[in-house]
């Protein structure tokens, strides 16, 4: 399973038709449903922090280098990436 993390916070729009859009904070992790990763602007996802299922904007998502059993934050992950370059 590939995990993604949010590079920035996102507040879901309010109103009719936006009930399935998830709000999230920077660093939140998501399981992205493969059937929705086809160059779409919106991906189907499950938030790992609360198991909510809905849609997230794909431009806010980056692939995580850490598996789902590890705990981390985005700042430490960025630091790890910089070490390898």
Secondary structure by P-SEA (a helix, b strand, c coil): cbbbbbcbbbbcccccccccbbbbcccccccccccccccccbbbbbbcccccccccccccbbbbcccccccccaaaaaaaaaaac
